[in-house]
């Protein structure tokens, strides 16, 4: 008999947010794989759970996943927990889930607290479509690429940030995205939980006067589709149609592909692009 991997959501602050199902599972499994055993032991002690633990974190996730998968294959049932919230969301848990499926094992998720969804529901911003970016990368090139993508993101975007990086991140977002609406959620479900509605510029001003404290979730409005369309259209106004076509050809497109893309950018027919292009060449 093979074991089952249980992805167990744990509280993000308030211990009362744990589910009965998670508590029962943590008591019944053979082993708990925890992102930080020092943190998880506090939770286990609070609920009088004596199940053995082992560490599973970002720095050992590949090799330790191999070990845990072998334990599962031998018949052990294992619960995976993160420091707070749902495993595999901005978390090394995705690696063991991948390996478990490759080994033909059963994986099940026990739902519960998740900071990004909690913040989204509190934000007052559109919730039907959203993008989750977790923490922006520290690598400058990767960070720049993400910010460039977010310029055109029409969905509500959710980010995580630590207090000592918050002011820098807000400034970068302002320069990249403009003055978007923003909801800042701090210390969710905890005693000092706060939800503040800003725009990016007023948030920057606020934290010049108030030191950031606690862990933050940033919920940022997406750009309006009509605004995005107008921005994309205006950037081509300085280009002649041949220059527009040549631009795409320089990126490896064929003449036909470049004309089609230029027509879409300018919201005109391909025939019109073709006729103007030929006339200009003459």
Residue, then its C-alpha position, 0 to 999 in steps of 0.5 A: x500500500x502506498x501512502x498519501x501526500x496531504x497538503x495541509x493549510x495552516x493559519x496565517x495568523x489566527x490559530x482558530x482558522x485551522x480546520x477540523x480536517x487538518x487537525x485530524x490529519x496532522x494527528x493521524x499521518x506518520x510524518x509531517x514535512x514542515x518548512x520550518x520545524x521551529x515554527x510548526x512545533x508551536x502550532x503542534x504544541x498548541x493543539x497537542x499533536x505529537x506526530x514526528x516532523x522533518x524539515x522540507x524547505x527551499x534549500x533542500x526541496x529537491x533531494x528531500x522530496x526524493x526522500x519523502x516520495x520514497x517514504x510515501x512509496x513505502x506506505x507512509x502517509x505524510x502531511x506537508x505544511x508551510x510556515x503559514x497558509x496553503x502549501x505550494x503557493x509561493x512555496x517549495x511544496x510544488x516540487x514534492x507535488x510534482x515528484x509525487x505525481x511522477x511516482x504515481x502517488x496520491x496527493x490531496x489538498x486540505x483547503x484553508x487559509x491563504x494570504x493572497x485570497x484573503x487580501x483579494x477579498x478585502x481589497x475592494x478591487x475587482x476579483x473576477x480576474x486576478x494575477x498572483x506574482x508573490x514576491x518580486x524577484x531580487x534579480x534586477x533583470x528578472x524584476x524589470x521584466x516582471x514590472x514590464x509585464x505588469x504595465x499591460x496587466x488588466x487583471x487585479x495583481x497580488x504581491x507579497x512584500x516584507x516591511x524592509x522592502x516595502x517603500x522601494x517596491x512601492x516606488x518601483x511600482x509607481x514608476x512602472x505602472x503609474x498611479x494605480x489604485x492599491x489596497x495594502x493588507x498587513x498582518x492578516x487575521x492577526x491582532x493588528x490586522x489593517x487594510x488601507x486603501x491608497x493609490x501608489x503615490x499616496x502610499x509612498x507619501x504615507x510610508x515616508x511618515x510611518x515606518x512599515x511594520x509586519x508582512x504586507x500583501x499588495x493588491x493592485x488594480x489592473x490597467x483598464x483595457x481601453x486605456x491599454x488600447x489607447x497607450x498601445x495605439x499612441x506608441x505607433x503614431x511616431x512611426x510611418x507605416x513602412x517603419x512600423x513594418x520594418x520594426x517587426x521584420x527586424x524581430x524576425x517576422x516575415x513581411x506578411x506577418x509584420x504587415x498583419x501585426x502593424x495593421x492590428x496595432x493601428x486598428x486598420x485593415x491589412x489591405x490598407x497597410x499593404x497599399x500604403x506600404x507599396x505607395x511609400x516604396x514607389 
